[in-house]
Each structure stands twice: as C-alpha cells, then as structure tokens.
Amino acid sequence: MMGVPIAGPCNVFCDNEAAMNNSSIPKSTLKHKHNSIAYHKVRESAVAGILRVGYIHSFNNLVVMLTKPLTRAKIHEFCEQILC
C-alpha cells in the first residue's frame, strides 16, 4: 500500500493462548460478532500465508511496557531490546 515490498509473512505475537488458538484452529467458536469478524480476517490471512500467529509470554512481550506498571529494571531490559 505504501510502496514498501514485503518479503514473507508478518509475525503476530499474542500473550493470550486462547486468542492464538482461536486464530489458528478453524473449528473454534466465538461468541461475539465483532470478535468473529476480526478472527475470521486473521484466520484468512494465516491460511493465505500473509501472517503467522505465535505465542509470547507477557514477561517477554515488549508491548507490556506500554500497558502495565513495571519495575525500573524490566523497563530498562525492554528498552535495551528495542535499541539493539
């Protein structure tokens, strides 16, 4: 869309095993329509090879730095990962 070539699938990591299973197991059922629409799009993209969904534990997930209170040491650890 922006003229940047994409070489291979995009990696999507979630720290919720249920979300990962719902996006990768076609037989899983969803109760809410808005979740169903979003997961169907993710499932289609995964089957088409556009993205890969994987699990990452919360302690290793860099996004946690923006959403949860952390110790100073953990913030520094995440910052080092981003800068390296």
LUMTIKE-440754 format. One record per atom (N, C-alpha, C, O): residue number from 1; residue in three letters; atom name; x, y, z. Coordinates in pm, whole numbers, plus 50000, padded with zeros to 5 digits. Atoms other than C-alpha are relative to their C-alpha. Example, Ala and Ser with C-alpha at 12.3 -4.5 7.8 and 13.67 -1.06 7.14 Angstrom:
nr->1	rest->ala	atom->N	c1->50089	c2->49881	c3->50000
nr->1	rest->ala	atom->CA	c1->51230	c2->49550	c3->50780
nr->1	rest->ala	atom->C	c1->50090	c2->50120	c3->50000
nr->1	rest->ala	atom->O	c1->50194	c2->50118	c3->50066
nr->2	rest->ser	atom->N	c1->49918	c2->49881	c3->49994
nr->2	rest->ser	atom->CA	c1->51367	c2->49894	c3->50714
nr->2	rest->ser	atom->C	c1->49923	c2->50109	c3->50073
nr->2	rest->ser	atom->O	c1->49974	c2->50220	c3->50090
END
This chain:
nr->1	rest->met	atom->N	c1->50082	c2->49881	c3->50000
nr->1	rest->met	atom->CA	c1->50000	c2->50000	c3->50000
nr->1	rest->met	atom->C	c1->50087	c2->50125	c3->50000
nr->1	rest->met	atom->O	c1->50050	c2->50225	c3->49937
nr->2	rest->met	atom->N	c1->49914	c2->49883	c3->49992
nr->2	rest->met	atom->CA	c1->50285	c2->50240	c3->50076
nr->2	rest->met	atom->C	c1->50124	c2->49984	c3->49914
nr->2	rest->met	atom->O	c1->50216	c2->50065	c3->49922
nr->3	rest->gly	atom->N	c1->49887	c2->50021	c3->50088
nr->3	rest->gly	atom->CA	c1->50525	c2->50100	c3->49820
nr->3	rest->gly	atom->C	c1->50117	c2->49928	c3->50063
nr->3	rest->gly	atom->O	c1->50225	c2->49921	c3->50004
nr->4	rest->val	atom->N	c1->49894	c2->50074	c3->49933
nr->4	rest->val	atom->CA	c1->50728	c2->49901	c3->50071
nr->4	rest->val	atom->C	c1->49983	c2->49852	c3->49970
nr->4	rest->val	atom->O	c1->49880	c2->49794	c3->50003
nr->5	rest->pro	atom->N	c1->50014	c2->50143	c3->50031
nr->5	rest->pro	atom->CA	c1->50796	c2->49548	c3->49947
nr->5	rest->pro	atom->C	c1->50002	c2->49916	c3->50127
nr->5	rest->pro	atom->O	c1->50080	c2->49942	c3->50219
nr->6	rest->ile	atom->N	c1->50008	c2->50089	c3->49886
nr->6	rest->ile	atom->CA	c1->50707	c2->49275	c3->50193
nr->6	rest->ile	atom->C	c1->50053	c2->49864	c3->49958
nr->6	rest->ile	atom->O	c1->50003	c2->49803	c3->49864
nr->7	rest->ala	atom->N	c1->49939	c2->50129	c3->50032
nr->7	rest->ala	atom->CA	c1->50924	c2->48964	c3->50188
nr->7	rest->ala	atom->C	c1->49958	c2->49898	c3->50105
nr->7	rest->ala	atom->O	c1->50024	c2->49887	c3->50209
nr->8	rest->gly	atom->N	c1->50044	c2->50104	c3->49908
nr->8	rest->gly	atom->CA	c1->50734	c2->48686	c3->50361
nr->8	rest->gly	atom->C	c1->49888	c2->50045	c3->50091
nr->8	rest->gly	atom->O	c1->49847	c2->50161	c3->50088
nr->9	rest->pro	atom->N	c1->50113	c2->49969	c3->49912
nr->9	rest->pro	atom->CA	c1->50461	c2->48670	c3->50622
nr->9	rest->pro	atom->C	c1->50040	c2->50089	c3->50118
nr->9	rest->pro	atom->O	c1->50155	c2->50091	c3->50160
nr->10	rest->cys	atom->N	c1->49982	c2->49914	c3->49881
nr->10	rest->cys	atom->CA	c1->50421	c2->48915	c3->50910
nr->10	rest->cys	atom->C	c1->49980	c2->49914	c3->50124
nr->10	rest->cys	atom->O	c1->49890	c2->49830	c3->50127
nr->11	rest->asn	atom->N	c1->50015	c2->50073	c3->49874
nr->11	rest->asn	atom->CA	c1->50469	c2->48775	c3->51262
nr->11	rest->asn	atom->C	c1->49912	c2->50079	c3->50095
nr->11	rest->asn	atom->O	c1->49935	c2->50198	c3->50118
nr->12	rest->val	atom->N	c1->50089	c2->49940	c3->49902
nr->12	rest->val	atom->CA	c1->50189	c2->48848	c3->51509
nr->12	rest->val	atom->C	c1->50011	c2->49918	c3->50127
nr->12	rest->val	atom->O	c1->49985	c2->49798	c3->50126
nr->13	rest->phe	atom->N	c1->49983	c2->50070	c3->49874
nr->13	rest->phe	atom->CA	c1->50256	c2->48759	c3->51872
nr->13	rest->phe	atom->C	c1->49891	c2->50042	c3->50098
nr->13	rest->phe	atom->O	c1->49861	c2->50161	c3->50110
nr->14	rest->cys	atom->N	c1->50099	c2->49969	c3->49897
nr->14	rest->cys	atom->CA	c1->49989	c2->48736	c3->52143
nr->14	rest->cys	atom->C	c1->50041	c2->49933	c3->50130
nr->14	rest->cys	atom->O	c1->50103	c2->49827	c3->50130
nr->15	rest->asp	atom->N	c1->49970	c2->50058	c3->49870
nr->15	rest->asp	atom->CA	c1->50023	c2->48675	c3->52513
nr->15	rest->asp	atom->C	c1->49878	c2->49931	c3->50059
nr->15	rest->asp	atom->O	c1->49873	c2->49903	c3->50179
nr->16	rest->asn	atom->N	c1->50122	c2->50067	c3->49959
nr->16	rest->asn	atom->CA	c1->49682	c2->48513	c3->52530
nr->16	rest->asn	atom->C	c1->49987	c2->49873	c3->49916
nr->16	rest->asn	atom->O	c1->49966	c2->49879	c3->49795
nr->17	rest->glu	atom->N	c1->50003	c2->50126	c3->50073
nr->17	rest->glu	atom->CA	c1->49679	c2->48144	c3->52438
nr->17	rest->glu	atom->C	c1->49865	c2->49977	c3->49934
nr->17	rest->glu	atom->O	c1->49859	c2->49917	c3->49826
nr->18	rest->ala	atom->N	c1->50132	c2->50018	c3->50059
nr->18	rest->ala	atom->CA	c1->49303	c2->48148	c3->52375
nr->18	rest->ala	atom->C	c1->49989	c2->50078	c3->49869
nr->18	rest->ala	atom->O	c1->49934	c2->50027	c3->49771
nr->19	rest->ala	atom->N	c1->50004	c2->49921	c3->50123
nr->19	rest->ala	atom->CA	c1->49340	c2->48427	c3->52118
nr->19	rest->ala	atom->C	c1->50082	c2->49932	c3->49890
nr->19	rest->ala	atom->O	c1->50041	c2->49930	c3->49774
nr->20	rest->met	atom->N	c1->49916	c2->50069	c3->50098
nr->20	rest->met	atom->CA	c1->49621	c2->48236	c3->51948
nr->20	rest->met	atom->C	c1->49928	c2->49876	c3->49946
nr->20	rest->met	atom->O	c1->49929	c2->49852	c3->49825
nr->21	rest->asn	atom->N	c1->50071	c2->50120	c3->50044
nr->21	rest->asn	atom->CA	c1->49416	c2->47915	c3->51938
nr->21	rest->asn	atom->C	c1->49881	c2->50035	c3->49912
nr->21	rest->asn	atom->O	c1->49856	c2->49968	c3->49811
nr->22	rest->asn	atom->N	c1->50115	c2->49960	c3->50080
nr->22	rest->asn	atom->CA	c1->49107	c2->48093	c3->51807
nr->22	rest->asn	atom->C	c1->50041	c2->50045	c3->49860
nr->22	rest->asn	atom->O	c1->49966	c2->50026	c3->49764
nr->23	rest->ser	atom->N	c1->49958	c2->49953	c3->50132
nr->23	rest->ser	atom->CA	c1->49307	c2->48244	c3->51523
nr->23	rest->ser	atom->C	c1->50061	c2->49891	c3->49915
nr->23	rest->ser	atom->O	c1->50072	c2->49905	c3->49794
nr->24	rest->ser	atom->N	c1->49932	c2->50104	c3->50078
nr->24	rest->ser	atom->CA	c1->49477	c2->47921	c3->51423
nr->24	rest->ser	atom->C	c1->49921	c2->49869	c3->49989
nr->24	rest->ser	atom->O	c1->49955	c2->49786	c3->49905
nr->25	rest->ile	atom->N	c1->50081	c2->50122	c3->50007
nr->25	rest->ile	atom->CA	c1->49215	c2->47648	c3->51486
nr->25	rest->ile	atom->C	c1->49865	c2->50034	c3->49938
nr->25	rest->ile	atom->O	c1->49784	c2->50101	c3->50001
nr->26	rest->pro	atom->N	c1->50123	c2->49963	c3->50071
nr->26	rest->pro	atom->CA	c1->48932	c2->47673	c3->51232
nr->26	rest->pro	atom->C	c1->49871	c2->49957	c3->50070
nr->26	rest->pro	atom->O	c1->49768	c2->50021	c3->50052
nr->27	rest->lys	atom->N	c1->50123	c2->50051	c3->49938
nr->27	rest->lys	atom->CA	c1->48684	c2->47473	c3->51444
nr->27	rest->lys	atom->C	c1->49962	c2->50075	c3->50128
nr->27	rest->lys	atom->O	c1->49855	c2->50049	c3->50183
nr->28	rest->ser	atom->N	c1->50033	c2->49927	c3->49878
nr->28	rest->ser	atom->CA	c1->48698	c2->47712	c3->51742
nr->28	rest->ser	atom->C	c1->49881	c2->50093	c3->49974
nr->28	rest->ser	atom->O	c1->49865	c2->50145	c3->49864
nr->29	rest->thr	atom->N	c1->50119	c2->49916	c3->50014
nr->29	rest->thr	atom->CA	c1->48379	c2->47908	c3->51805
nr->29	rest->thr	atom->C	c1->50018	c2->50128	c3->50080
nr->29	rest->thr	atom->O	c1->50087	c2->50131	c3->50182
nr->30	rest->leu	atom->N	c1->49993	c2->49870	c3->49934
nr->30	rest->leu	atom->CA	c1->48341	c2->48272	c3->51903
nr->30	rest->leu	atom->C	c1->49860	c2->50047	c3->50033
nr->30	rest->leu	atom->O	c1->49767	c2->50024	c3->49956
nr->31	rest->lys	atom->N	c1->50133	c2->49963	c3->49954
nr->31	rest->lys	atom->CA	c1->48052	c2->48422	c3->52097
nr->31	rest->lys	atom->C	c1->49954	c2->50137	c3->49955
nr->31	rest->lys	atom->O	c1->49834	c2->50160	c3->49943
nr->32	rest->his	atom->N	c1->50037	c2->49864	c3->50035
nr->32	rest->his	atom->CA	c1->48061	c2->48787	c3->51991
nr->32	rest->his	atom->C	c1->50028	c2->50027	c3->49853
nr->32	rest->his	atom->O	c1->50131	c2->49986	c3->49800
nr->33	rest->lys	atom->N	c1->49986	c2->49977	c3->50144
nr->33	rest->lys	atom->CA	c1->48010	c2->48906	c3->51634
nr->33	rest->lys	atom->C	c1->50125	c2->50080	c3->49965
nr->33	rest->lys	atom->O	c1->50192	c2->50048	c3->49868
nr->34	rest->his	atom->N	c1->49883	c2->49920	c3->50035
nr->34	rest->his	atom->CA	c1->48285	c2->49171	c3->51642
nr->34	rest->his	atom->C	c1->50127	c2->49918	c3->50013
nr->34	rest->his	atom->O	c1->50220	c2->49936	c3->49935
nr->35	rest->asn	atom->N	c1->49885	c2->50089	c3->49990
nr->35	rest->asn	atom->CA	c1->48534	c2->48909	c3->51764
nr->35	rest->asn	atom->C	c1->50004	c2->49903	c3->49884
nr->35	rest->asn	atom->O	c1->50110	c2->49873	c3->49830
nr->36	rest->ser	atom->N	c1->50007	c2->50096	c3->50110
nr->36	rest->ser	atom->CA	c1->48415	c2->48668	c3->51499
nr->36	rest->ser	atom->C	c1->50051	c2->50060	c3->49871
nr->36	rest->ser	atom->O	c1->50126	c2->49995	c3->49798
nr->37	rest->ile	atom->N	c1->49956	c2->49933	c3->50123
nr->37	rest->ile	atom->CA	c1->48473	c2->48917	c3->51218
nr->37	rest->ile	atom->C	c1->50152	c2->50018	c3->50001
nr->37	rest->ile	atom->O	c1->50218	c2->49990	c3->49902
nr->38	rest->ala	atom->N	c1->49856	c2->49977	c3->49990
nr->38	rest->ala	atom->CA	c1->48823	c2->49005	c3->51342
nr->38	rest->ala	atom->C	c1->50076	c2->49869	c3->49987
nr->38	rest->ala	atom->O	c1->50176	c2->49862	c3->49915
nr->39	rest->tyr	atom->N	c1->49930	c2->50127	c3->50005
nr->39	rest->tyr	atom->CA	c1->48925	c2->48642	c3->51393
nr->39	rest->tyr	atom->C	c1->49992	c2->49935	c3->49862
nr->39	rest->tyr	atom->O	c1->50087	c2->49870	c3->49819
nr->40	rest->his	atom->N	c1->50010	c2->50056	c3->50136
nr->40	rest->his	atom->CA	c1->48794	c2->48537	c3->51051
nr->40	rest->his	atom->C	c1->50103	c2->50066	c3->49909
nr->40	rest->his	atom->O	c1->50163	c2->49999	c3->49825
nr->41	rest->lys	atom->N	c1->49900	c2->49930	c3->50081
nr->41	rest->lys	atom->CA	c1->49017	c2->48803	c3->50894
nr->41	rest->lys	atom->C	c1->50140	c2->49948	c3->50031
nr->41	rest->lys	atom->O	c1->50221	c2->49928	c3->49941
nr->42	rest->val	atom->N	c1->49869	c2->50053	c3->49959
nr->42	rest->val	atom->CA	c1->49316	c2->48678	c3->51095
nr->42	rest->val	atom->C	c1->50017	c2->49858	c3->49947
nr->42	rest->val	atom->O	c1->50124	c2->49823	c3->49896
nr->43	rest->arg	atom->N	c1->49992	c2->50137	c3->50050
nr->43	rest->arg	atom->CA	c1->49237	c2->48317	c3->51004
nr->43	rest->arg	atom->C	c1->50026	c2->49997	c3->49850
nr->43	rest->arg	atom->O	c1->50111	c2->49920	c3->49803
nr->44	rest->glu	atom->N	c1->49980	c2->49995	c3->50145
nr->44	rest->glu	atom->CA	c1->49211	c2->48402	c3->50635
nr->44	rest->glu	atom->C	c1->50143	c2->50041	c3->49967
nr->44	rest->glu	atom->O	c1->50205	c2->49984	c3->49877
nr->45	rest->ser	atom->N	c1->49864	c2->49953	c3->50025
nr->45	rest->ser	atom->CA	c1->49542	c2->48589	c3->50648
nr->45	rest->ser	atom->C	c1->50104	c2->49893	c3->50034
nr->45	rest->ser	atom->O	c1->50205	c2->49880	c3->49965
nr->46	rest->ala	atom->N	c1->49907	c2->50107	c3->49962
nr->46	rest->ala	atom->CA	c1->49713	c2->48300	c3->50827
nr->46	rest->ala	atom->C	c1->50001	c2->49889	c3->49896
nr->46	rest->ala	atom->O	c1->50107	c2->49838	c3->49859
nr->47	rest->val	atom->N	c1->50009	c2->50105	c3->50101
nr->47	rest->val	atom->CA	c1->49588	c2->48045	c3->50574
nr->47	rest->val	atom->C	c1->50063	c2->50046	c3->49869
nr->47	rest->val	atom->O	c1->50124	c2->49965	c3->49798
nr->48	rest->ala	atom->N	c1->49943	c2->49946	c3->50124
nr->48	rest->ala	atom->CA	c1->49694	c2->48271	c3->50286
nr->48	rest->ala	atom->C	c1->50150	c2->50021	c3->50011
nr->48	rest->ala	atom->O	c1->50215	c2->50051	c3->49910
nr->49	rest->gly	atom->N	c1->49856	c2->49982	c3->49983
nr->49	rest->gly	atom->CA	c1->50044	c2->48296	c3->50434
nr->49	rest->gly	atom->C	c1->50042	c2->50145	c3->50014
nr->49	rest->gly	atom->O	c1->50160	c2->50177	c3->50000
nr->50	rest->ile	atom->N	c1->49971	c2->49858	c3->49983
nr->50	rest->ile	atom->CA	c1->50019	c2->48671	c3->50493
nr->50	rest->ile	atom->C	c1->50057	c2->50028	c3->50138
nr->50	rest->ile	atom->O	c1->50141	c2->50116	c3->50155
nr->51	rest->leu	atom->N	c1->49949	c2->49983	c3->49865
nr->51	rest->leu	atom->CA	c1->50081	c2->48640	c3->50867
nr->51	rest->leu	atom->C	c1->50012	c2->49867	c3->50071
nr->51	rest->leu	atom->O	c1->49949	c2->49768	c3->50034
nr->52	rest->arg	atom->N	c1->49983	c2->50116	c3->49912
nr->52	rest->arg	atom->CA	c1->50192	c2->48390	c3->51130
nr->52	rest->arg	atom->C	c1->49967	c2->50045	c3->50141
nr->52	rest->arg	atom->O	c1->50018	c2->50147	c3->50188
nr->53	rest->val	atom->N	c1->50039	c2->49968	c3->49863
nr->53	rest->val	atom->CA	c1->50035	c2->48391	c3->51476
nr->53	rest->val	atom->C	c1->50078	c2->49911	c3->50095
nr->53	rest->val	atom->O	c1->50083	c2->49789	c3->50076
nr->54	rest->gly	atom->N	c1->49923	c2->50076	c3->49903
nr->54	rest->gly	atom->CA	c1->50250	c2->48285	c3->51770
nr->54	rest->gly	atom->C	c1->49977	c2->50051	c3->50141
nr->54	rest->gly	atom->O	c1->49924	c2->50160	c3->50161
nr->55	rest->tyr	atom->N	c1->50017	c2->49966	c3->49858
nr->55	rest->tyr	atom->CA	c1->50250	c2->48290	c3->52149
nr->55	rest->tyr	atom->C	c1->50130	c2->50058	c3->50055
nr->55	rest->tyr	atom->O	c1->50239	c2->50009	c3->50024
nr->56	rest->ile	atom->N	c1->49887	c2->49943	c3->49927
nr->56	rest->ile	atom->CA	c1->50481	c2->48509	c3->52357
nr->56	rest->ile	atom->C	c1->49953	c2->50029	c3->50142
nr->56	rest->ile	atom->O	c1->49847	c2->50088	c3->50162
nr->57	rest->his	atom->N	c1->50038	c2->49980	c3->49860
nr->57	rest->his	atom->CA	c1->50474	c2->48518	c3->52735
nr->57	rest->his	atom->C	c1->50003	c2->50149	c3->50032
nr->57	rest->his	atom->O	c1->50084	c2->50224	c3->49977
nr->58	rest->ser	atom->N	c1->50011	c2->49858	c3->49964
nr->58	rest->ser	atom->CA	c1->50379	c2->48852	c3->52892
nr->58	rest->ser	atom->C	c1->50133	c2->50059	c3->50048
nr->58	rest->ser	atom->O	c1->50161	c2->50176	c3->50023
nr->59	rest->phe	atom->N	c1->49873	c2->49948	c3->49947
nr->59	rest->phe	atom->CA	c1->50720	c2->48882	c3->53062
nr->59	rest->phe	atom->C	c1->50099	c2->50034	c3->49889
nr->59	rest->phe	atom->O	c1->50194	c2->50108	c3->49913
nr->60	rest->asn	atom->N	c1->49910	c2->49974	c3->50112
nr->60	rest->asn	atom->CA	c1->50888	c2->48889	c3->52719
nr->60	rest->asn	atom->C	c1->49937	c2->50090	c3->49893
nr->60	rest->asn	atom->O	c1->50003	c2->50122	c3->49794
nr->61	rest->asn	atom->N	c1->50074	c2->49922	c3->50099
nr->61	rest->asn	atom->CA	c1->50628	c2->49096	c3->52531
nr->61	rest->asn	atom->C	c1->50029	c2->50149	c3->50019
nr->61	rest->asn	atom->O	c1->49996	c2->50207	c3->50123
nr->62	rest->leu	atom->N	c1->49963	c2->49857	c3->49990
nr->62	rest->leu	atom->CA	c1->50755	c2->49449	c3->52460
nr->62	rest->leu	atom->C	c1->49880	c2->50092	c3->50016
nr->62	rest->leu	atom->O	c1->49893	c2->50200	c3->50073
nr->63	rest->val	atom->N	c1->50120	c2->49915	c3->49991
nr->63	rest->val	atom->CA	c1->50400	c2->49587	c3->52435
nr->63	rest->val	atom->C	c1->49957	c2->50018	c3->50145
nr->63	rest->val	atom->O	c1->49893	c2->50117	c3->50178
nr->64	rest->val	atom->N	c1->50035	c2->49991	c3->49859
nr->64	rest->val	atom->CA	c1->50356	c2->49519	c3->52807
nr->64	rest->val	atom->C	c1->50055	c2->50129	c3->50061
nr->64	rest->val	atom->O	c1->49997	c2->50185	c3->50154
nr->65	rest->met	atom->N	c1->49938	c2->49878	c3->49950
nr->65	rest->met	atom->CA	c1->50586	c2->49817	c3->52865
nr->65	rest->met	atom->C	c1->49905	c2->50119	c3->49988
nr->65	rest->met	atom->O	c1->49913	c2->50213	c3->50067
nr->66	rest->leu	atom->N	c1->50093	c2->49889	c3->50022
nr->66	rest->leu	atom->CA	c1->50308	c2->50044	c3->52734
nr->66	rest->leu	atom->C	c1->49867	c2->49982	c3->50071
nr->66	rest->leu	atom->O	c1->49788	c2->50077	c3->50079
nr->67	rest->thr	atom->N	c1->50134	c2->50027	c3->49947
nr->67	rest->thr	atom->CA	c1->50014	c2->49879	c3->52909
nr->67	rest->thr	atom->C	c1->49995	c2->49963	c3->50147
nr->67	rest->thr	atom->O	c1->49888	c2->49966	c3->50207
nr->68	rest->lys	atom->N	c1->50002	c2->50045	c3->49862
nr->68	rest->lys	atom->CA	c1->50123	c2->49762	c3->53256
nr->68	rest->lys	atom->C	c1->50111	c2->50068	c3->50080
nr->68	rest->lys	atom->O	c1->50215	c2->50105	c3->50025
nr->69	rest->pro	atom->N	c1->49893	c2->49944	c3->49917
nr->69	rest->pro	atom->CA	c1->50319	c2->49901	c3->53550
nr->69	rest->pro	atom->C	c1->50113	c2->49897	c3->50015
nr->69	rest->pro	atom->O	c1->50088	c2->49780	c3->50042
nr->70	rest->leu	atom->N	c1->49884	c2->50088	c3->49993
nr->70	rest->leu	atom->CA	c1->50672	c2->49755	c3->53554
nr->70	rest->leu	atom->C	c1->50106	c2->50059	c3->50091
nr->70	rest->leu	atom->O	c1->50106	c2->50178	c3->50122
nr->71	rest->thr	atom->N	c1->49887	c2->49952	c3->49920
nr->71	rest->thr	atom->CA	c1->50981	c2->49776	c3->53768
nr->71	rest->thr	atom->C	c1->50097	c2->50073	c3->49909
nr->71	rest->thr	atom->O	c1->50096	c2->50055	c3->49787
nr->72	rest->arg	atom->N	c1->49900	c2->49925	c3->50077
nr->72	rest->arg	atom->CA	c1->51261	c2->50006	c3->53659
nr->72	rest->arg	atom->C	c1->50093	c2->49904	c3->49923
nr->72	rest->arg	atom->O	c1->50129	c2->49931	c3->49809
nr->73	rest->ala	atom->N	c1->49910	c2->50097	c3->50064
nr->73	rest->ala	atom->CA	c1->51481	c2->49703	c3->53582
nr->73	rest->ala	atom->C	c1->49935	c2->49939	c3->49875
nr->73	rest->ala	atom->O	c1->50002	c2->49921	c3->49773
nr->74	rest->lys	atom->N	c1->50069	c2->50060	c3->50116
nr->74	rest->lys	atom->CA	c1->51218	c2->49550	c3->53350
nr->74	rest->lys	atom->C	c1->49987	c2->50103	c3->49887
nr->74	rest->lys	atom->O	c1->49999	c2->50068	c3->49770
nr->75	rest->ile	atom->N	c1->50009	c2->49895	c3->50103
nr->75	rest->ile	atom->CA	c1->51170	c2->49883	c3->53169
nr->75	rest->ile	atom->C	c1->50134	c2->50015	c3->49929
nr->75	rest->ile	atom->O	c1->50139	c2->50025	c3->49806
nr->76	rest->his	atom->N	c1->49867	c2->49989	c3->50060
nr->76	rest->his	atom->CA	c1->51547	c2->49909	c3->53113
nr->76	rest->his	atom->C	c1->50029	c2->49879	c3->49911
nr->76	rest->his	atom->O	c1->50090	c2->49892	c3->49804
nr->77	rest->glu	atom->N	c1->49979	c2->50121	c3->50080
nr->77	rest->glu	atom->CA	c1->51554	c2->49549	c3->52988
nr->77	rest->glu	atom->C	c1->49927	c2->50011	c3->49866
nr->77	rest->glu	atom->O	c1->49984	c2->49980	c3->49761
nr->78	rest->phe	atom->N	c1->50077	c2->49982	c3->50124
nr->78	rest->phe	atom->CA	c1->51279	c2->49622	c3->52733
nr->78	rest->phe	atom->C	c1->50063	c2->50107	c3->49911
nr->78	rest->phe	atom->O	c1->50072	c2->50089	c3->49789
nr->79	rest->cys	atom->N	c1->49937	c2->49892	c3->50079
nr->79	rest->cys	atom->CA	c1->51449	c2->49946	c3->52624
nr->79	rest->cys	atom->C	c1->50127	c2->49950	c3->49932
nr->79	rest->cys	atom->O	c1->50153	c2->49986	c3->49817
nr->80	rest->glu	atom->N	c1->49879	c2->50056	c3->50061
nr->80	rest->glu	atom->CA	c1->51775	c2->49759	c3->52564
nr->80	rest->glu	atom->C	c1->49965	c2->49911	c3->49882
nr->80	rest->glu	atom->O	c1->50036	c2->49911	c3->49781
nr->81	rest->gln	atom->N	c1->50042	c2->50086	c3->50111
nr->81	rest->gln	atom->CA	c1->51589	c2->49508	c3->52345
nr->81	rest->gln	atom->C	c1->49958	c2->50083	c3->49879
nr->81	rest->gln	atom->O	c1->49984	c2->50045	c3->49764
nr->82	rest->ile	atom->N	c1->50046	c2->49915	c3->50110
nr->82	rest->ile	atom->CA	c1->51436	c2->49788	c3->52141
nr->82	rest->ile	atom->C	c1->50119	c2->50069	c3->49932
nr->82	rest->ile	atom->O	c1->50121	c2->50080	c3->49809
nr->83	rest->leu	atom->N	c1->49889	c2->49924	c3->50055
nr->83	rest->leu	atom->CA	c1->51763	c2->49977	c3->52094
nr->83	rest->leu	atom->C	c1->50107	c2->49913	c3->49933
nr->83	rest->leu	atom->O	c1->50186	c2->49963	c3->49854
nr->84	rest->cys	atom->N	c1->49898	c2->50087	c3->50059
nr->84	rest->cys	atom->CA	c1->51975	c2->49674	c3->51999
nr->84	rest->cys	atom->C	c1->49959	c2->49941	c3->49868
nr->84	rest->cys	atom->O	c1->50035	c2->49866	c3->49807
END
